[in-house]
């Protein structure tokens, strides 16, 4: 018999922690972009400076597209592999699906793309600290320790009366 989990509001992360996640991730993305620029510069010394010239001559629109691409790579790579970003590691949070399972690729991609919706940031001003990018993907941001403790309690209750092999 399969059991389903639901996310309790007790394990959800509040606005200040969500904001801290954002600030830390912005710094991490800038570091990631800086490292990418260093790699491109080193490669241009080896294979020619065509790429470096293109980067230095980018229009604002091209720079914005590159920024969205770098941000998308960061969020998708981190959240697909670990369910967390650097900000979430530091604040002790992670993302889970509505049933408490690890997010699938489709949900993480939807969540990442929705971050770029105009006015998405205002979705946090409601009574519930959950952004459109969370709602659209069916994802919750939870406190890891509280979530694991709640999951352990739920599992221990489900084991009561269960027949176990010796």
N, C-alpha and C positions, 0 to 999 in steps of 0.2 A: 504494500500500500504506500503510495507516494504521499508525502506531506508537503504542504505549501507553507511558506512563511509570509508574514506581512511585516512591514516596517513600522515599528512603534515610534511615536513622536519623541520618546525618551532618548532614542539613539541618534536622532537627526542633529545636524550641526546648525548652529545659529549664525546670524548675519556677520558678527565680528570675525568669526573664524573663517567664514566664506570669503570675507574681504581680505583677511590675512593670506588665505590660499591664493587669491588673485594677485596680490602684490608680490608675493614670493615667486609665483609662476612668471610674472612679467619680468622680474629680475633674471630668472633662469632662462627665459626665452631670449633676452638680450645677450646673456652670456653665450647661449647656444648660437645665436646669430653672429656674435663676435668671433667665436671659434670657427664658424663656417667661412667668415671673411678671411681669417688668417689662412685657412686651408686653401681657399681660392687664390689668395695672393701667392702662397708658396707654389701652388700648381702652375700659376701663370709664369713664375720664374723658370719652371722646368719645361713646360710645353708651349710657351708663348703667352703673350699678354692679352689675347683676344677677349677672354672672359672678364678679366679685370677692367679692360676698357669699356666693355658693355655694361658692367656693374656701375662704373663711375659715371657713365653717360645715361643712366636710366631716367626715364620721365617719372613724375610723381605717381602716375597710375601704375607704371611697372613696379615701382618701389612698394606701393601698397599691395599689389598682387603678390610680390615676393614675401612681404611681411605676413600676409594671410597664409601663404604656403608654409612658411617657417613655423608659424603658430599652429597650423593644422598638423604638421608633422610631429611637433612636440606633444600636443595633446593626444593625438591618435596613438602614437608609438608608446607613450607612457601609460595611458589608460587601458590600452588593449593588452599590454604585457603584464601590468601590475595592478590595474584598477586604481592607480594613484599617480599623482604628479609629484614633483619635488616639493611643492607647497603642501600637498596633502601628507607627504611623509613627515614633514617638519611639524605640522599641526596635529598629526595622529588621526587623519581622516581618510576615507576611501569612498569609491562609488560602488553601488550595488543596484541591481534591478529591483523592481517592486516586490518580487518574491524572495529577495535576499541573495540571489545568485550573482555570480560574476557577470558583468555586462558582455554581451555579444558584440561582434564587430559592427554590425548594422547600427546598434544603439549608440556606440561610441562615435561613429561617424556622423550620425544625425545630431548628436549632442554637440560635437565640435562645429559642424556647419551652422547650427542655430546660434552659436556664440556671435556670429557675424551679422545677425539680424539687426536692423536699425531699431533702436529703443529697447533692445533686449535687457540692458542694464536696469531699466525701470521696472522690470518684472519682479525685482527683489523688494520693491516698496510695498507689496501687498502684506497681508497679515501672516502669510506663510513664507518662510525664507527658502523658496524654491524658484529658481529661474525658469524661463521658457525653455532654455536648452536642457534642463533636467526633465521638465514635464513632457516635452515632445519626444524624448527618448525613453521615458519610463524609468528614469534613473533617480536615485536618492544619494545624497552625500551624508555619510554617517560617521560617527565617532568609532574608530576601530575597537577600542577597549570595551565600550558600552555594547557595541554590536556583537562582538565575540562572547561577552558575558551573557547577553540575552539569548544568543544562539545555544550556548552551553546549557543554560537553564531549560530552554525548550527541549533540547535533545535529552536531557536527563529525565524530564517529565515523560517524554515519549518512550523511554526505556523502562519505566515502571510497569511491571507486569508482563514485560516482553520475555518470551522464552529464548534463552541463549544456549548455544551449543557449548558443550563442555570440552 
